[in-house]
Amino acid sequence: MHTHWTIGDVRITKVVEHELPIPMNGLLTDPPADAVARHGWLEPFVTPEGDARLSIHGLVIEAGERRILVDTCVGHLREGLIMPAMPSGFLESLADAGYAIGDIDTVVCTHMHFDHVGWNTRLVDGEWVVTFPNARYLFGRVEWEHWSTTDGDYMNVGDTIRPVLAAGQADLVEVDHQVCPEVRLVPTPGHTPGHVSVVIESGGERAVITGDMAHHPLQFAEPDIGAPADTDTPLGAKTRRLFLADRTEDGALVIGTHFGGPTAGRVEQDGDAWRLVP
Ligand SMILES: [Zn+2]
């Protein structure tokens, strides 16, 4: 079964690649030892041992005729990634959820870290080829300029982004790009320079996909806690506070890109910070 949410006429389906427990101090930068214990509402998002339930998933947005895939997970086993190599059944799960690779018309990457771009391409006869033959791939211009010029290519953009550009299927878009009437990008910088979250609006309802604006709901309670891979931790914290204040006001459904368990919820003010209520 694939978890899904309905926003007006739009359906959003979670397609999981991996869900695994990870120590909070491996996921986030220096969380206080009692951080989880301080916030009982985190229970659905942590294991009984207090580890983070980390999920790596893609989200398919079905809006009218559109089939938009947000983030493509880790993908094929690749050399040199910071994660242990695990086989990926993502494309099989996608098919099981009712989406053949040819059905996806748009791929959005919230940013260019390896666990968001992996299945952009796949290895066929020793060559990296585009996975989704009928899709336009929307890559952030700011993001691309950052990762393709800092000391050469970052991590694996050479085999996840460049083949898509070479195939002529990529569009470099701005951080506030409108994808279709129901779906638009909003800038949420800090984790990476061109990082975006994805807003879905239909029938007077709204949902927002976080991307790595936050890696775990603990960062709603303690917004200043960053993640090791942040390019600008203070900016990330500022972005989180703005995002959470906005979500308290608009009541949007927040869908976490790495939140395991229930994955989504509504944001409520909690003293001078926030909580996520599944
Ligand atoms: Zn990530």
Residues whose N, C-alpha, C, O or C-beta is under 5 A from the ligand:
A	BS01	ZN	D115 D212
